[in-house]
Amino acid sequence: MAVAVEQLQETHKALITAVQAGDWQQVGELDHLCRQQVQQAMAQPDRDEAALAELLGSLSETYREVIGLCQAVQGKLAEELQGVQRSRQGAKVYQMFS
């Protein structure tokens, strides 16, 4: 198996670990690295097409899961922000009448 494909497999595993840990900064860095490694793997003339196709399919599924998790986190943060905004409004009303 080509070196680029092996590196991509390792980065993919690290991406899964970072997602499971909720380390979003690490996820962003690994995402960037995955993109670079996919380009490198695709550019290699001696690449194993079958192994690369399988890995890219697995990587695609991981990204679907990451997007779902990101959307869930975004929704949770939006709810928290709305709660903070309601609290501020309540505090302003309280200050007006005190």
Helices and strands as residue ranges (DSSP letters): H 3-21, H 24-43, H 49-96
